[in-house]
Amino acid sequence: MAGSDLPRGDAPVSLDIDLLRSFVAVADTQSFTVAGLQVGATQSAVSVRLKKLEERLGRVLFERTPRSVELTPAGRSFLPDARRILAAHDDALRRAIVGEAPVSLAIGVAEHAGGLTLAPALARVRGLMPRLKIEVQLGLSDVLLAAFDAGRLDAVVIRRAPGGERGRTLYRDDLCFCAAPDLDWRPGEPVPLVGVESPCNTRLTVVRALDGAGIPWTEVFVSRGVAAVQAAAAAGLGIACLGRRFRPAGTVILGRESGLPALPSSEVVLLESARDPAARMAVAGIADALVAAVAEEAVGA
């Protein structure tokens, strides 16, 4: 059924922005419920929108099961086009609303939540809003969240801890164990972890999962930043826990077949407190640009 044709009508086909936004939200979050929260619609409304979009395109975009939502080949092919249409629409809207208004923002971005793709995201936003004055802080999610709650940051993009409810979901990015294919390690031996130093929510998640499964582990490489962890994993120094979208090129995902425990689902979310319309548009632009940059990097990998 994947990618099969659906009946086409005789009326001209048009692509409504709401339909495209719902499609991209489901593709990014892999959940109708979470996508609904992201676009401000009910789960049933998102389902209706996707059905309408599939009817207009004449293609099945998702394979739906009780436990998962996955893009069909047609859906994967259409996703980049949908992103480009939305980006053009939203960029035009920001230019019309913000214009030449000066905007000042202080934002925080966790490295585990897109900080490594910040440069292309900021470049795009700068092109849209030439008078944007922005202060960016990179750090751990908990540290950035504390600064946001204290009023020192206008917005934060962080990886939400398991069980957390705050923030608007930007995209789903489940954690995974990854390592170089030639890593000298065998299941049953202590897991050689490479990761960010404590305190780090991702590190805490990994330790809890390994301890809960009774699996021994040892830290062989500790860094203050995610880029160094990616490099260590790619170099074969040990096993890293990273978002699937941030897994270094050339590494392989390790799971139950390697004796490693399952990890909880994970999402990257946005929290923002800006009230000025221009500032809110700037925050939305930065968040959208980060999502686009992460998606492009994942495709490239």
Residue frames as qw, qx, qy, qz and C-alpha x, y, z in Angstrom:
[[0.000, 0.883, 0.470, 0.000, 0.00, 0.00, 0.00],
 [0.376, -0.657, 0.071, 0.650, 2.98, 2.30, 0.61],
 [0.100, -0.387, 0.435, 0.807, 3.19, 4.95, -2.09],
 [0.259, 0.388, 0.839, 0.281, 0.08, 3.65, -3.90],
 [0.075, -0.235, -0.294, -0.923, -2.22, 5.94, -5.83],
 [0.167, 0.452, 0.685, -0.547, -5.40, 7.33, -4.36],
 [0.330, 0.685, 0.603, 0.243, -8.38, 8.49, -6.44],
 [0.212, -0.157, 0.062, 0.963, -7.84, 11.92, -8.00],
 [0.286, 0.730, 0.512, -0.351, -10.60, 14.44, -8.55],
 [0.505, 0.599, 0.365, 0.502, -11.02, 16.77, -11.52],
 [0.141, -0.986, -0.090, -0.008, -10.66, 19.98, -9.48],
 [0.428, 0.699, -0.397, 0.414, -7.31, 21.85, -9.58],
 [0.788, -0.334, -0.393, 0.336, -4.97, 20.68, -6.85],
 [0.014, 0.816, -0.235, 0.528, -3.80, 23.21, -4.26],
 [0.661, -0.086, -0.597, 0.447, -1.60, 22.76, -1.20],
 [0.368, -0.860, -0.112, -0.336, -2.96, 24.56, 1.86],
 [0.157, 0.615, -0.584, 0.506, -0.37, 25.69, 4.39],
 [0.644, -0.392, 0.427, -0.500, -2.26, 24.06, 7.29],
 [0.987, 0.117, -0.015, -0.112, -2.17, 20.71, 5.52],
 [0.657, 0.524, -0.408, 0.355, 1.55, 20.97, 4.85],
 [0.134, -0.616, 0.528, -0.569, 2.31, 22.12, 8.39],
 [0.835, -0.259, 0.307, -0.375, 0.43, 19.16, 9.84],
 [0.935, 0.306, -0.169, 0.062, 2.23, 16.77, 7.48],
 [0.423, 0.586, -0.497, 0.481, 5.67, 18.07, 8.47],
 [0.428, -0.541, 0.457, -0.562, 4.74, 18.04, 12.17],
 [0.956, -0.106, 0.167, -0.218, 3.74, 14.37, 12.02],
 [0.815, 0.444, -0.281, 0.243, 6.89, 13.52, 10.06],
 [0.182, 0.632, -0.502, 0.562, 9.06, 15.27, 12.66],
 [0.452, -0.411, 0.531, -0.588, 7.33, 13.98, 15.80],
 [0.339, 0.045, -0.927, -0.156, 6.12, 10.58, 14.52],
 [0.039, -0.378, -0.817, 0.434, 2.94, 11.14, 16.54],
 [0.066, -0.620, -0.531, -0.575, -0.48, 12.54, 15.62],
 [0.457, -0.783, -0.396, 0.144, -1.03, 13.62, 19.22],
 [0.497, -0.491, 0.041, 0.714, 2.26, 15.49, 19.57],
 [0.258, 0.223, 0.463, 0.818, 1.90, 16.97, 16.10],
 [0.174, -0.763, -0.545, -0.299, -1.52, 18.29, 17.11],
 [0.469, -0.758, -0.194, 0.409, -0.01, 20.07, 20.10],
 [0.471, -0.212, 0.277, 0.810, 2.63, 21.54, 17.83],
 [0.073, 0.265, 0.501, 0.821, 0.22, 22.95, 15.25],
 [0.259, 0.080, 0.366, -0.890, -2.59, 23.79, 17.67],
 [0.668, 0.021, -0.394, -0.631, -5.08, 21.17, 16.51],
 [0.801, -0.239, 0.441, -0.326, -6.66, 18.01, 17.86],
 [0.389, -0.246, 0.854, 0.242, -5.38, 14.58, 16.93],
 [0.529, 0.496, 0.689, -0.010, -8.48, 13.95, 14.84],
 [0.309, 0.903, 0.027, -0.295, -8.09, 17.27, 13.04],
 [0.126, -0.645, 0.667, 0.351, -4.50, 16.40, 12.12],
 [0.474, 0.070, 0.867, 0.136, -5.66, 13.03, 10.82],
 [0.479, 0.735, 0.455, -0.155, -8.32, 14.71, 8.69],
 [0.136, 0.882, -0.274, -0.358, -5.78, 17.18, 7.30],
 [0.263, -0.428, 0.807, 0.311, -3.38, 14.41, 6.33],
 [0.519, 0.351, 0.778, 0.038, -6.15, 12.43, 4.64],
 [0.383, 0.869, 0.203, -0.239, -7.11, 15.53, 2.68],
 [0.021, -0.777, 0.519, 0.357, -3.48, 16.12, 1.68],
 [0.411, -0.135, 0.875, 0.220, -3.08, 12.51, 0.56],
 [0.516, 0.605, 0.601, -0.081, -6.25, 12.82, -1.51],
 [0.268, 0.914, -0.060, -0.297, -4.97, 15.98, -3.18],
 [0.085, -0.661, 0.687, 0.289, -1.57, 14.48, -3.95],
 [0.886, 0.244, -0.254, -0.302, -2.92, 11.10, -4.91],
 [0.541, 0.352, -0.702, 0.302, -0.33, 9.41, -2.71],
 [0.771, -0.584, -0.254, 0.013, -0.23, 7.65, 0.64],
 [0.175, 0.798, -0.378, 0.435, 2.22, 9.62, 2.76],
 [0.288, -0.490, 0.692, -0.445, 2.23, 7.60, 6.00],
 [0.606, -0.101, -0.784, -0.087, 2.03, 3.98, 7.05],
 [0.429, -0.486, 0.311, -0.695, -0.08, 3.94, 10.20],
 [0.600, -0.141, -0.784, 0.078, -0.06, 1.18, 12.81],
 [0.564, -0.757, -0.312, -0.112, -1.33, 1.21, 16.40],
 [0.707, -0.558, -0.018, 0.433, 2.24, 1.73, 17.61],
 [0.435, -0.320, 0.311, 0.782, 3.97, 3.76, 14.93],
 [0.455, 0.845, 0.190, -0.205, 3.65, 6.34, 12.19],
 [0.543, -0.323, 0.487, 0.603, 6.22, 6.07, 9.41],
 [0.341, 0.649, -0.231, -0.639, 6.68, 7.89, 6.13],
 [0.863, 0.335, 0.371, 0.072, 6.09, 5.91, 2.96],
 [0.576, 0.006, 0.361, 0.734, 8.58, 6.32, 0.09],
 [0.137, 0.709, 0.415, 0.552, 6.19, 8.90, -1.38],
 [0.405, -0.894, -0.189, 0.021, 6.10, 10.71, 1.97],
 [0.646, -0.465, 0.180, 0.577, 9.88, 10.80, 2.25],
 [0.452, 0.294, 0.430, 0.724, 10.12, 12.13, -1.28],
 [0.038, -0.803, -0.393, -0.447, 7.54, 14.87, -0.65],
 [0.547, -0.704, -0.281, 0.355, 8.90, 15.99, 2.75],
 [0.451, -0.218, 0.116, 0.858, 11.73, 18.24, 1.44],
 [0.041, 0.433, 0.469, 0.768, 9.29, 19.97, -0.92],
 [0.402, -0.765, -0.487, -0.125, 6.82, 20.54, 1.92],
 [0.553, -0.549, -0.156, 0.607, 9.58, 22.04, 4.05],
 [0.324, 0.043, 0.280, 0.903, 10.61, 24.41, 1.24],
 [0.142, -0.616, -0.517, -0.578, 7.03, 25.61, 0.70],
 [0.515, -0.757, -0.384, 0.121, 6.53, 26.22, 4.42],
 [0.550, -0.347, -0.012, 0.760, 9.88, 27.99, 4.71],
 [0.179, 0.276, 0.366, 0.871, 9.03, 30.33, 1.83],
 [0.317, -0.712, -0.504, -0.371, 5.59, 31.06, 3.30],
 [0.591, -0.693, -0.289, 0.294, 6.87, 31.70, 6.82],
 [0.505, -0.149, 0.092, 0.845, 9.81, 33.79, 5.63],
 [0.037, 0.467, 0.401, 0.787, 7.51, 36.02, 3.60],
 [0.455, -0.754, -0.443, -0.167, 5.19, 36.39, 6.60],
 [0.616, -0.522, -0.175, 0.564, 8.07, 37.37, 8.88],
 [0.348, 0.094, 0.216, 0.907, 9.31, 39.98, 6.42],
 [0.160, -0.609, -0.455, -0.630, 5.82, 41.46, 6.17],
 [0.565, -0.741, -0.363, -0.023, 5.26, 41.57, 9.93],
 [0.651, -0.521, -0.044, 0.551, 8.73, 42.46, 11.17],
 [0.399, 0.890, 0.056, 0.212, 10.06, 44.49, 8.27],
 [0.462, 0.536, -0.357, 0.610, 12.91, 46.72, 9.43],
 [0.575, -0.750, 0.023, -0.326, 11.89, 46.69, 13.11],
 [0.202, 0.535, -0.741, 0.352, 14.86, 46.26, 15.47],
 [0.887, -0.338, -0.193, -0.250, 14.57, 43.10, 17.57],
 [0.043, 0.582, -0.736, 0.343, 16.74, 42.02, 20.51],
 [0.923, -0.202, -0.202, -0.259, 16.70, 38.45, 21.81],
 [0.133, -0.544, 0.802, -0.208, 18.58, 36.28, 24.27],
 [0.923, 0.029, -0.168, -0.346, 18.17, 32.59, 23.54],
 [0.391, -0.498, 0.772, -0.048, 19.70, 29.36, 24.76],
 [0.842, 0.301, -0.324, -0.308, 20.26, 26.26, 22.63],
 [0.746, -0.415, 0.521, -0.012, 21.38, 22.93, 24.04],
 [0.095, 0.512, -0.764, -0.382, 24.06, 21.18, 22.01],
 [0.245, 0.090, 0.965, -0.026, 22.07, 17.95, 22.38],
 [0.356, 0.647, 0.612, -0.282, 19.11, 19.81, 20.83],
 [0.529, 0.759, 0.306, 0.224, 20.52, 21.40, 17.70],
 [0.266, -0.888, 0.151, 0.343, 23.32, 23.61, 18.95],
 [0.547, -0.261, 0.583, 0.541, 25.72, 22.04, 16.46],
 [0.351, 0.486, 0.615, 0.513, 23.57, 23.26, 13.55],
 [0.100, -0.798, -0.335, 0.490, 23.23, 26.80, 14.92],
 [0.232, -0.386, 0.344, 0.824, 25.41, 28.52, 12.30],
 [0.030, 0.226, 0.706, 0.671, 23.21, 27.83, 9.22],
 [0.150, -0.706, -0.691, 0.052, 20.09, 28.54, 11.27],
 [0.215, -0.725, -0.159, 0.634, 21.35, 31.96, 12.37],
 [0.199, -0.168, 0.500, 0.826, 22.51, 32.78, 8.86],
 [0.014, -0.479, -0.759, -0.440, 19.02, 32.20, 7.52],
 [0.218, -0.799, -0.512, 0.230, 17.38, 34.28, 10.26],
 [0.289, -0.533, 0.087, 0.791, 19.87, 37.11, 9.78],
 [0.135, 0.107, 0.620, 0.765, 18.94, 37.25, 6.11],
 [0.150, -0.647, -0.697, -0.269, 15.27, 37.63, 7.02],
 [0.358, -0.903, -0.238, 0.020, 15.74, 40.07, 9.89],
 [0.599, 0.480, -0.200, 0.610, 18.80, 42.26, 9.23],
 [0.116, -0.648, 0.283, -0.697, 18.25, 44.36, 12.38],
 [0.870, -0.410, -0.254, -0.105, 18.09, 41.38, 14.72],
 [0.038, 0.649, -0.633, 0.419, 20.38, 41.66, 17.73],
 [0.919, -0.216, -0.260, -0.205, 20.77, 38.24, 19.26],
 [0.177, -0.604, 0.722, -0.287, 22.63, 36.83, 22.23],
 [0.886, 0.034, -0.407, -0.219, 23.08, 33.06, 22.09],
 [0.366, -0.565, 0.682, -0.286, 24.05, 30.80, 24.96],
 [0.755, 0.138, -0.622, -0.156, 25.02, 27.16, 24.41],
 [0.215, -0.421, 0.724, -0.502, 24.89, 24.76, 27.34],
 [0.066, -0.134, -0.984, 0.093, 23.18, 21.88, 29.06],
 [0.279, -0.524, -0.611, -0.524, 19.40, 21.71, 28.95],
 [0.496, -0.650, -0.527, 0.230, 18.92, 22.02, 32.72],
 [0.383, -0.332, -0.079, 0.858, 21.25, 25.02, 32.96],
 [0.012, -0.180, -0.413, -0.893, 19.50, 26.80, 30.10],
 [0.373, -0.590, -0.657, -0.286, 16.07, 26.01, 31.53],
 [0.465, -0.584, -0.414, 0.521, 17.10, 27.53, 34.89],
 [0.221, -0.177, 0.126, 0.951, 18.29, 30.68, 33.11],
 [0.175, -0.374, -0.593, -0.691, 15.00, 30.85, 31.20],
 [0.452, -0.642, -0.620, 0.011, 12.95, 30.47, 34.39],
 [0.427, -0.514, -0.233, 0.707, 15.03, 33.22, 36.00],
 [0.271, 0.910, 0.248, -0.192, 14.16, 35.57, 33.13],
 [0.299, -0.646, 0.438, 0.549, 17.67, 35.77, 31.69],
 [0.157, -0.052, 0.798, 0.580, 16.70, 34.14, 28.38],
 [0.515, 0.230, -0.026, -0.826, 13.76, 34.93, 26.11],
 [0.913, 0.190, -0.125, -0.338, 13.66, 31.42, 24.68],
 [0.326, -0.486, 0.809, 0.055, 15.40, 28.06, 24.94],
 [0.831, 0.262, -0.377, -0.313, 15.62, 25.05, 22.65],
 [0.295, -0.484, 0.782, -0.260, 16.35, 22.01, 24.79],
 [0.488, -0.009, -0.852, -0.187, 16.04, 18.25, 24.86],
 [0.631, -0.451, 0.090, -0.625, 13.11, 17.44, 27.13],
 [0.104, -0.301, 0.906, -0.279, 13.85, 14.98, 29.90],
 [0.339, -0.229, -0.882, -0.234, 11.72, 11.78, 29.98],
 [0.251, -0.584, -0.718, 0.283, 8.39, 12.57, 31.65],
 [0.109, -0.306, -0.086, 0.942, 8.70, 16.30, 31.02],
 [0.272, 0.687, 0.673, 0.002, 5.70, 18.26, 29.82],
 [0.005, -0.831, -0.033, 0.556, 6.96, 21.81, 29.29],
 [0.130, -0.455, 0.551, 0.687, 7.68, 23.22, 25.86],
 [0.737, 0.520, 0.052, -0.429, 6.37, 22.99, 22.32],
 [0.786, -0.082, 0.545, 0.279, 7.72, 19.99, 20.47],
 [0.230, 0.710, -0.398, -0.534, 9.90, 20.91, 17.50],
 [0.716, 0.326, -0.565, -0.250, 10.78, 17.38, 16.50],
 [0.914, -0.348, 0.185, -0.096, 11.21, 13.90, 17.89],
 [0.455, 0.651, -0.592, 0.135, 14.75, 12.65, 18.19],
 [0.917, -0.387, -0.025, -0.091, 15.03, 9.40, 20.11],
 [0.248, -0.749, 0.614, 0.016, 18.30, 8.61, 21.85],
 [0.966, 0.208, -0.151, -0.023, 20.43, 5.73, 20.61],
 [0.643, -0.545, 0.433, 0.319, 23.71, 4.02, 21.37],
 [0.717, 0.693, -0.074, 0.022, 26.20, 4.44, 18.54],
 [0.585, -0.588, 0.455, 0.325, 29.80, 3.53, 17.87],
 [0.272, 0.616, -0.609, -0.419, 32.36, 3.03, 15.12],
 [0.923, 0.143, -0.220, -0.281, 31.93, -0.27, 13.25],
 [0.718, 0.304, -0.552, 0.295, 35.41, -1.40, 14.27],
 [0.399, -0.681, 0.357, -0.500, 35.03, -0.67, 17.98],
 [0.463, 0.193, -0.841, 0.203, 36.94, -3.27, 20.00],
 [0.406, -0.158, 0.549, -0.714, 34.11, -4.25, 22.36],
 [0.348, -0.122, -0.893, -0.260, 32.01, -7.37, 22.82],
 [0.618, -0.489, -0.166, -0.593, 28.57, -7.71, 24.42],
 [0.859, -0.373, -0.330, 0.116, 28.96, -8.79, 28.03],
 [0.554, 0.040, -0.236, 0.798, 32.01, -6.62, 28.61],
 [0.114, -0.671, -0.356, 0.640, 31.55, -3.32, 30.52],
 [0.413, 0.797, 0.369, 0.239, 30.10, -0.73, 28.16],
 [0.493, -0.168, 0.013, 0.853, 32.81, 1.86, 27.32],
 [0.120, 0.877, 0.462, -0.058, 30.87, 5.12, 27.45],
 [0.328, 0.068, 0.090, 0.938, 31.87, 8.38, 25.82],
 [0.112, -0.784, -0.584, -0.175, 29.72, 11.33, 26.84],
 [0.005, -0.725, 0.076, -0.685, 29.25, 14.79, 28.25],
 [0.275, 0.087, -0.716, 0.636, 30.35, 15.29, 31.83],
 [0.306, -0.651, -0.689, 0.087, 27.82, 15.40, 34.67],
 [0.482, 0.338, 0.694, -0.414, 25.36, 17.01, 35.14],
 [0.261, 0.217, -0.588, -0.734, 23.82, 16.00, 31.81],
 [0.745, 0.092, 0.302, -0.587, 20.30, 14.64, 31.30],
 [0.800, 0.385, -0.404, -0.222, 21.42, 12.36, 28.48],
 [0.283, 0.394, -0.814, 0.320, 24.20, 10.90, 30.62],
 [0.417, -0.129, 0.637, -0.635, 21.74, 10.40, 33.48],
 [0.830, 0.223, -0.008, -0.512, 19.31, 8.63, 31.11],
 [0.671, 0.410, -0.617, -0.019, 22.03, 6.26, 29.89],
 [0.060, 0.331, -0.810, 0.480, 23.28, 5.43, 33.38],
 [0.608, -0.022, 0.459, -0.648, 19.77, 4.72, 34.62],
 [0.850, 0.301, -0.211, -0.378, 19.07, 2.46, 31.63],
 [0.556, 0.402, -0.711, 0.152, 22.30, 0.48, 32.04],
 [0.114, -0.253, 0.759, -0.589, 22.03, 0.20, 35.83],
 [0.709, 0.046, 0.256, -0.656, 18.37, -0.78, 35.54],
 [0.883, 0.298, -0.287, -0.222, 19.31, -3.61, 33.19],
 [0.818, -0.478, 0.300, 0.111, 22.20, -4.70, 35.38],
 [0.790, 0.504, 0.012, 0.348, 24.75, -3.95, 32.66],
 [0.584, -0.559, 0.026, 0.588, 28.23, -2.87, 33.81],
 [0.444, 0.831, 0.128, 0.308, 29.73, 0.27, 32.28],
 [0.578, -0.458, -0.001, 0.676, 32.77, 2.48, 32.50],
 [0.262, 0.950, 0.054, -0.163, 33.48, 6.01, 31.28],
 [0.782, -0.009, 0.258, 0.567, 36.40, 6.07, 28.83],
 [0.282, 0.254, 0.214, 0.900, 35.95, 9.60, 27.45],
 [0.113, -0.775, -0.535, 0.317, 34.33, 12.64, 29.08],
 [0.295, 0.256, 0.226, 0.892, 33.86, 16.04, 27.46],
 [0.089, 0.430, 0.388, -0.811, 32.10, 19.32, 28.09],
 [0.429, 0.450, -0.166, -0.766, 30.67, 19.40, 24.57],
 [0.848, 0.269, 0.398, -0.223, 28.73, 17.17, 22.19],
 [0.585, 0.734, -0.323, -0.125, 31.05, 17.79, 19.23],
 [0.013, -0.583, 0.802, -0.129, 33.91, 16.10, 21.08],
 [0.650, -0.024, 0.696, -0.305, 31.64, 13.18, 21.99],
 [0.795, 0.550, 0.079, -0.244, 30.69, 12.74, 18.34],
 [0.384, 0.732, -0.562, -0.003, 34.36, 12.77, 17.37],
 [0.299, -0.424, 0.822, -0.236, 35.26, 10.22, 20.05],
 [0.778, 0.186, 0.524, -0.294, 32.50, 7.85, 18.97],
 [0.719, 0.668, -0.113, -0.157, 33.45, 8.16, 15.29],
 [0.205, 0.714, -0.663, 0.094, 37.10, 7.51, 16.19],
 [0.812, -0.025, -0.581, -0.042, 36.23, 4.24, 17.92],
 [0.062, 0.410, -0.633, 0.654, 37.04, 5.33, 21.47],
 [0.144, 0.142, 0.849, -0.488, 33.78, 4.00, 22.87],
 [0.026, -0.542, -0.792, -0.278, 29.99, 3.98, 22.72],
 [0.054, -0.011, 0.135, -0.989, 28.08, 7.27, 22.74],
 [0.117, 0.611, 0.769, -0.144, 24.45, 8.04, 23.46],
 [0.003, 0.218, -0.174, -0.960, 23.15, 10.69, 21.09],
 [0.602, 0.485, 0.282, -0.568, 19.97, 11.68, 19.32],
 [0.745, 0.259, 0.564, 0.243, 19.53, 9.64, 16.15],
 [0.429, 0.883, 0.146, 0.124, 19.66, 12.85, 14.12],
 [0.082, -0.918, 0.385, -0.044, 23.04, 13.69, 15.68],
 [0.898, -0.191, 0.349, 0.188, 24.72, 10.32, 15.24],
 [0.090, -0.690, 0.501, 0.515, 28.11, 10.86, 13.55],
 [0.766, 0.503, -0.261, -0.302, 28.42, 9.73, 9.95],
 [0.497, 0.445, -0.741, 0.079, 30.01, 6.31, 9.67],
 [0.232, -0.217, 0.801, -0.507, 28.87, 5.07, 13.07],
 [0.442, -0.218, -0.800, -0.342, 26.37, 2.26, 13.59],
 [0.568, -0.445, 0.149, -0.676, 23.44, 2.05, 15.99],
 [0.283, 0.099, -0.926, 0.230, 23.73, -0.57, 18.73],
 [0.617, -0.323, -0.022, -0.717, 20.67, -2.02, 20.43],
 [0.835, -0.288, 0.325, -0.338, 19.24, -5.14, 21.97],
 [0.933, 0.308, -0.168, 0.075, 21.20, -7.36, 19.58],
 [0.442, 0.531, -0.489, 0.532, 24.33, -6.00, 21.29],
 [0.553, -0.349, -0.660, 0.370, 22.93, -6.55, 24.76],
 [0.095, 0.055, -0.204, 0.973, 22.16, -2.87, 25.32],
 [0.123, 0.519, 0.740, -0.411, 18.89, -1.67, 26.90],
 [0.168, 0.707, 0.508, 0.462, 16.16, 0.30, 25.18],
 [0.208, -0.113, -0.218, 0.947, 16.26, 4.05, 25.73],
 [0.197, 0.660, 0.588, -0.424, 13.21, 6.27, 26.34],
 [0.386, 0.713, 0.404, 0.424, 11.72, 8.42, 23.60],
 [0.369, -0.461, -0.088, 0.802, 13.10, 11.93, 23.41],
 [0.298, 0.822, 0.418, 0.247, 11.95, 15.25, 21.97],
 [0.356, -0.006, -0.033, 0.934, 13.50, 18.62, 21.27],
 [0.070, -0.804, -0.591, 0.017, 11.25, 21.43, 22.49],
 [0.208, 0.432, 0.014, 0.877, 10.97, 25.21, 22.47],
 [0.290, -0.724, -0.524, 0.342, 10.09, 27.38, 25.46],
 [0.285, 0.319, 0.115, 0.896, 9.68, 31.11, 24.88],
 [0.180, -0.647, -0.555, 0.491, 8.43, 34.11, 26.81],
 [0.142, -0.056, 0.233, 0.960, 8.72, 36.93, 24.27],
 [0.243, 0.629, 0.629, -0.386, 5.55, 39.03, 24.04],
 [0.186, 0.637, -0.220, -0.715, 6.42, 41.55, 21.34],
 [0.846, 0.441, 0.220, -0.203, 5.07, 40.28, 17.99],
 [0.499, 0.753, -0.429, 0.003, 8.35, 40.94, 16.19],
 [0.195, -0.544, 0.787, -0.218, 10.31, 39.11, 18.91],
 [0.760, 0.043, 0.586, -0.278, 7.94, 36.17, 18.78],
 [0.790, 0.599, -0.033, -0.128, 8.34, 35.98, 15.01],
 [0.233, 0.737, -0.626, 0.100, 12.11, 36.06, 15.46],
 [0.482, -0.327, 0.770, -0.261, 11.99, 33.20, 17.97],
 [0.840, 0.306, 0.383, -0.232, 9.77, 31.19, 15.65],
 [0.605, 0.739, -0.286, -0.076, 12.16, 31.88, 12.79],
 [0.027, -0.628, 0.763, -0.153, 15.16, 30.66, 14.75],
 [0.648, -0.089, 0.704, -0.277, 13.30, 27.51, 15.87],
 [0.820, 0.507, 0.173, -0.201, 12.14, 26.77, 12.32],
 [0.426, 0.768, -0.478, -0.006, 15.65, 27.35, 10.97],
 [0.296, -0.479, 0.805, -0.189, 17.13, 24.97, 13.55],
 [0.780, 0.157, 0.555, -0.244, 14.61, 22.27, 12.63],
 [0.722, 0.677, -0.066, -0.131, 15.36, 22.76, 8.93],
 [0.174, 0.744, -0.642, 0.066, 19.13, 22.64, 9.52],
 [0.501, -0.285, 0.787, -0.218, 18.85, 19.46, 11.61],
 [0.819, 0.364, 0.381, -0.228, 16.62, 17.84, 9.00],
 [0.588, 0.755, -0.282, -0.074, 19.03, 18.71, 6.18],
 [0.064, -0.632, 0.762, -0.127, 22.00, 17.37, 8.15],
 [0.677, -0.067, 0.692, -0.243, 20.13, 14.14, 8.86],
 [0.805, 0.554, 0.131, -0.168, 19.34, 13.72, 5.16],
 [0.363, 0.795, -0.485, 0.013, 22.94, 14.44, 4.26],
 [0.345, -0.487, 0.783, -0.173, 24.20, 11.85, 6.74]]
